[in-house]
Amino acid sequence: MKTRTSIYHRTFAFAYVLLVAVIFCGCESKNVTVEQTTTTINGREIKIYTIDSCEYIGTIYGNNADVLSHKGNCKFCSERSKK
C-alpha cells in the first residue's frame, strides 16, 4: 500500500510541475507582425491580414466572434512551394 501511495504522489508532483511549466512557458509569441489591407467586393468590406508571412481573410475585433481563414491563394505560400 505504501508503494502505491508513493507512486501516486510522484505522479501528482510531476503533473503539477508540468502544468506550471506550460502555464509560464507555453503560449509565447515574439516578433509577430500583423498588417491589414481592406478590399471592397460587391459592396462588402473584406479584410486581408498578413501575419508572420502568411495571408488570412476575416475579421478581428477582439471578442469571441473573431474569424480568420488562411487564403487559398496566399502569395507567400505559393512562393515557398516553388522553391
N, C-alpha and C positions, 0 to 999 in steps of 0.2 A: 504494500500500500504506500510505503514511503517513496519508493521509486516512481510510482505513478504520479504522486503529488509533485515530486521534483521535476519530472518531465513537463508537467502542466505549467509550473512556474517558469521554467526556461522558455517554453513556447510563448507564454504570455509576455515575458520580458522582451523576447526577440520581436514579436509583433508590435509591441509598444515602441521600441527603438526604430523599427521600420516605418511606422506611421509618423513619428516625429521627423524622420529624415525626409519623407515625401512631402510633408507639410512645409518644411523650411527650404527645401531644395527643389521642389517639384516643378511648378509652372513658372519658369522664369524666362522672359524673353528680352534679349538685348539687341540693340541696333535694328529695330524694326522700323521700316519706313512705310508710310501709307500716303498715297496720292489719290486724289479724287477727280474724276472727269465726269461732267454731266452732259448727256446727249438727249435730244428730244426726238422721239419717233412717234408719228401719228398722234401728236398732242400729249403724249405721256413722257414724263421725265425719267430717264434711265441713268443710273449712276454706275460708273465703272471704277473700281478701286484697284490700285496696284499695291500689293502687299508682298514684300520680300521677293521681288522679281517674278510675280505671277499675277494675272488679271482675274478679278472676280466681279460679278454683277450682283447688285442687290441694294439693300438699304441698311444703314447703320444709324440708329437714333439713340442707342444706349439703354435700351429696355429689352424685355423678353420677346419682342416682335421683330428683332433684327434677323435678316435673312441674307446670306451670301452664297453664291454658287460659282464654281470655277467656270470660266469661259471655255467653251469648246474650241474656239479658235484663238487661244491665248498666244500672242506673238512671241513671248519668251519661251514657252514650252516648244513651239514649233522650231525655233532656232536651236534649242538644246537637242531636239531629236534629230536634227540634220547632222550634228557632229558625230 
